[in-house]
Structures are given as structure tokens and as C-alpha cells.
């Protein structure tokens, strides 16, 4: 009886492992399809980006011809904000808001609240 019980338990274990194997195969197929879809999306995005780069190059070429033909300075196109002379170049951030020098609470102009007369 002990051997029969052991054999029965082994058969149950084999069935459990076989069902796990089937579930794993299904998961692999699902992951393959997801990967293939994402890979196709990536390739399309890469193709779109390459097309955009080509369009930008064409636009730059056409704009350059336009500016040269109309004798417009190209310096106006590449205007860059320079840091103040007192600030080293590597510490300057043109996107940072300027520091304020207010101290204390704002009281407003005291004379502005009176009437005309």
C-alpha cells in the first residue's frame, strides 16, 4: 500500500509539473507576441525619426537659401543668450529664474490708498 500511495503521489506530481510546463509554454508565446509587437513599433518609430531628421535637414537647407537670397543675416537665427560677465559660463543657466532681493513683507505704497483730494 505504501508503494501504491507513493506511485499515486508521483503521478499527481508529474501531472502538476506537466501543467506548469504547458502554462510556461503559453507564457512564452504571449511574451514572444508582445516582444514582436513592441519590436515592430520600435522599428516604425525609428523610421519615423529618420524621416523627421531628413525633413529637418531639408527645411534647414531651404531656410538657408531663403535667407541668403533675401540677404537676411543668419546670425539672427542662432541668437544665444550669453551669461552675465560676473558669472562663469559653466554655472549659468538661462532657464533659471532670477534671484529676488526682497526682504521683509511687502507693504505696498502707502500713499496710493488715499483719494484724489
Secondary structure, DSSP 8 states (H G I E B T S, - for coil): -HHHHHHHHHHHHHHHHHHHHHHHHHHHHHHHHHHHHHHHHHHHHHHHHHHHHHHHHHHHHHHHHHHHHTT--GGGTT------TTS-GGG--TTS-------S-----GGGGS---
